[in-house]
Amino acid sequence: MISRDIIYRVIDSERNYQDLKWGNPEHDKNESVGNFLIYIERYLNHAKNAYIDANHEIEALARVRQIAALAVACMEQHGAPHRI
């Protein structure tokens, strides 16, 4: 089992990569929650296909990392309601 701290660092690294890839942190400011959900669904489909079609667990996990980072990007732009 991998510690949550390490997982959060991996997700943070992916967020940094996404920001560099798409220009800067400002690139997300015009994206709606719905747009983020569509992006997440797209990567989820990639993950499922990688796992189901070829049993490529590593590729599926790479997509899970991207999904987690997209969820973080969404919450950076639109807020993150606290669990009560």
C-alpha atoms as an extended CHARMM CRD file, in Angstrom:
* protein
*
        84  EXT
         1         1  MET       CA              0.0000000000        0.0000000000        0.0000000000  PROA      1               0.0000000000
         2         2  ILE       CA              1.2530000000        3.4680000000       -0.9030000000  PROA      2               0.0000000000
         3         3  SER       CA              0.8380000000        6.3050000000        1.5710000000  PROA      3               0.0000000000
         4         4  ARG       CA             -1.7090000000        9.0120000000        0.9290000000  PROA      4               0.0000000000
         5         5  ASP       CA              1.0610000000       11.6180000000        1.1460000000  PROA      5               0.0000000000
         6         6  ILE       CA              2.8660000000       10.0240000000       -1.8070000000  PROA      6               0.0000000000
         7         7  ILE       CA             -0.3860000000        9.7910000000       -3.7830000000  PROA      7               0.0000000000
         8         8  TYR       CA             -1.1030000000       13.4780000000       -3.1790000000  PROA      8               0.0000000000
         9         9  ARG       CA              2.4050000000       14.3570000000       -4.4030000000  PROA      9               0.0000000000
        10        10  VAL       CA              1.7940000000       12.3140000000       -7.5780000000  PROA      10              0.0000000000
        11        11  ILE       CA             -1.4960000000       14.1450000000       -8.1760000000  PROA      11              0.0000000000
        12        12  ASP       CA              0.2000000000       17.5010000000       -7.5300000000  PROA      12              0.0000000000
        13        13  SER       CA              2.9050000000       16.5930000000      -10.0290000000  PROA      13              0.0000000000
        14        14  GLU       CA              0.2250000000       15.7620000000      -12.6110000000  PROA      14              0.0000000000
        15        15  ARG       CA             -1.4700000000       19.1270000000      -11.9720000000  PROA      15              0.0000000000
        16        16  ASN       CA              1.8580000000       20.8740000000      -12.5700000000  PROA      16              0.0000000000
        17        17  TYR       CA              2.2710000000       18.9090000000      -15.7980000000  PROA      17              0.0000000000
        18        18  GLN       CA             -1.2430000000       19.8660000000      -16.9410000000  PROA      18              0.0000000000
        19        19  ASP       CA             -0.5620000000       23.5360000000      -16.2340000000  PROA      19              0.0000000000
        20        20  LEU       CA              2.6780000000       23.4170000000      -18.2190000000  PROA      20              0.0000000000
        21        21  LYS       CA              1.0610000000       21.4980000000      -21.0650000000  PROA      21              0.0000000000
        22        22  TRP       CA             -1.8740000000       23.8540000000      -21.4590000000  PROA      22              0.0000000000
        23        23  GLY       CA             -0.0500000000       27.1330000000      -20.8260000000  PROA      23              0.0000000000
        24        24  ASN       CA             -0.4170000000       28.1280000000      -17.1800000000  PROA      24              0.0000000000
        25        25  PRO       CA             -2.8240000000       27.8290000000      -14.2550000000  PROA      25              0.0000000000
        26        26  GLU       CA             -5.0790000000       30.4350000000      -15.8720000000  PROA      26              0.0000000000
        27        27  HSD       CA             -6.0780000000       28.0610000000      -18.6780000000  PROA      27              0.0000000000
        28        28  ASP       CA             -8.7920000000       26.4980000000      -16.5010000000  PROA      28              0.0000000000
        29        29  LYS       CA            -10.5340000000       29.7320000000      -15.5360000000  PROA      29              0.0000000000
        30        30  ASN       CA            -13.1190000000       29.5320000000      -18.3300000000  PROA      30              0.0000000000
        31        31  GLU       CA            -13.9100000000       25.8390000000      -17.8910000000  PROA      31              0.0000000000
        32        32  SER       CA            -17.2750000000       24.9900000000      -16.3750000000  PROA      32              0.0000000000
        33        33  VAL       CA            -17.8800000000       22.1690000000      -13.9240000000  PROA      33              0.0000000000
        34        34  GLY       CA            -19.6320000000       20.3940000000      -16.7880000000  PROA      34              0.0000000000
        35        35  ASN       CA            -16.5660000000       20.7070000000      -19.0200000000  PROA      35              0.0000000000
        36        36  PHE       CA            -14.3970000000       19.1850000000      -16.3040000000  PROA      36              0.0000000000
        37        37  LEU       CA            -16.8660000000       16.3170000000      -15.9350000000  PROA      37              0.0000000000
        38        38  ILE       CA            -16.6870000000       15.6650000000      -19.6740000000  PROA      38              0.0000000000
        39        39  TYR       CA            -12.8670000000       15.6420000000      -19.5520000000  PROA      39              0.0000000000
        40        40  ILE       CA            -12.9520000000       13.2870000000      -16.5560000000  PROA      40              0.0000000000
        41        41  GLU       CA            -15.3830000000       10.9780000000      -18.3380000000  PROA      41              0.0000000000
        42        42  ARG       CA            -13.1520000000       10.9420000000      -21.4120000000  PROA      42              0.0000000000
        43        43  TYR       CA            -10.1260000000        9.8920000000      -19.3570000000  PROA      43              0.0000000000
        44        44  LEU       CA            -12.2350000000        7.3820000000      -17.4320000000  PROA      44              0.0000000000
        45        45  ASN       CA            -13.1970000000        5.7680000000      -20.7380000000  PROA      45              0.0000000000
        46        46  HSD       CA             -9.5100000000        5.6350000000      -21.7010000000  PROA      46              0.0000000000
        47        47  ALA       CA             -8.7230000000        3.9900000000      -18.3650000000  PROA      47              0.0000000000
        48        48  LYS       CA            -11.4840000000        1.4190000000      -18.7350000000  PROA      48              0.0000000000
        49        49  ASN       CA            -10.4190000000        0.5930000000      -22.2920000000  PROA      49              0.0000000000
        50        50  ALA       CA             -6.7850000000        0.2010000000      -21.2630000000  PROA      50              0.0000000000
        51        51  TYR       CA             -7.7870000000       -2.1630000000      -18.4960000000  PROA      51              0.0000000000
        52        52  ILE       CA            -10.5110000000       -4.1350000000      -20.2690000000  PROA      52              0.0000000000
        53        53  ASP       CA             -9.0600000000       -4.3990000000      -23.7730000000  PROA      53              0.0000000000
        54        54  ALA       CA             -5.4370000000       -5.0610000000      -22.9270000000  PROA      54              0.0000000000
        55        55  ASN       CA             -5.4030000000       -5.6080000000      -19.1660000000  PROA      55              0.0000000000
        56        56  HSD       CA             -2.9000000000       -2.7690000000      -18.9070000000  PROA      56              0.0000000000
        57        57  GLU       CA             -3.2060000000       -1.8980000000      -15.2550000000  PROA      57              0.0000000000
        58        58  ILE       CA             -0.3070000000        0.5920000000      -15.3890000000  PROA      58              0.0000000000
        59        59  GLU       CA             -1.9120000000        2.5270000000      -18.2560000000  PROA      59              0.0000000000
        60        60  ALA       CA             -5.2540000000        2.4760000000      -16.4430000000  PROA      60              0.0000000000
        61        61  LEU       CA             -3.5840000000        3.8270000000      -13.2920000000  PROA      61              0.0000000000
        62        62  ALA       CA             -1.9050000000        6.5700000000      -15.3170000000  PROA      62              0.0000000000
        63        63  ARG       CA             -5.3650000000        7.6490000000      -16.4520000000  PROA      63              0.0000000000
        64        64  VAL       CA             -6.6280000000        7.5120000000      -12.8450000000  PROA      64              0.0000000000
        65        65  ARG       CA             -3.7970000000        9.9190000000      -11.9580000000  PROA      65              0.0000000000
        66        66  GLN       CA             -4.9700000000       12.2660000000      -14.7260000000  PROA      66              0.0000000000
        67        67  ILE       CA             -8.5780000000       11.9940000000      -13.5580000000  PROA      67              0.0000000000
        68        68  ALA       CA             -7.6080000000       12.8550000000       -9.9860000000  PROA      68              0.0000000000
        69        69  ALA       CA             -5.6710000000       15.8880000000      -11.1980000000  PROA      69              0.0000000000
        70        70  LEU       CA             -8.6060000000       17.0230000000      -13.3450000000  PROA      70              0.0000000000
        71        71  ALA       CA            -10.8670000000       16.7690000000      -10.3010000000  PROA      71              0.0000000000
        72        72  VAL       CA             -8.3980000000       18.9420000000       -8.3870000000  PROA      72              0.0000000000
        73        73  ALA       CA             -8.3410000000       21.4720000000      -11.2490000000  PROA      73              0.0000000000
        74        74  CYS       CA            -12.1410000000       21.6140000000      -11.1770000000  PROA      74              0.0000000000
        75        75  MET       CA            -12.1700000000       22.2750000000       -7.4390000000  PROA      75              0.0000000000
        76        76  GLU       CA             -9.4190000000       24.8950000000       -7.7950000000  PROA      76              0.0000000000
        77        77  GLN       CA            -11.6950000000       26.8130000000      -10.1550000000  PROA      77              0.0000000000
        78        78  HSD       CA            -15.0960000000       26.2030000000       -8.5910000000  PROA      78              0.0000000000
        79        79  GLY       CA            -14.4830000000       25.4000000000       -4.9560000000  PROA      79              0.0000000000
        80        80  ALA       CA            -14.4270000000       22.2790000000       -2.8660000000  PROA      80              0.0000000000
        81        81  PRO       CA            -17.3470000000       21.8770000000       -0.4950000000  PROA      81              0.0000000000
        82        82  HSD       CA            -16.3130000000       20.5110000000        2.8800000000  PROA      82              0.0000000000
        83        83  ARG       CA            -17.6710000000       17.1730000000        4.0070000000  PROA      83              0.0000000000
        84        84  ILE       CA            -19.9750000000       17.7220000000        6.9420000000  PROA      84              0.0000000000
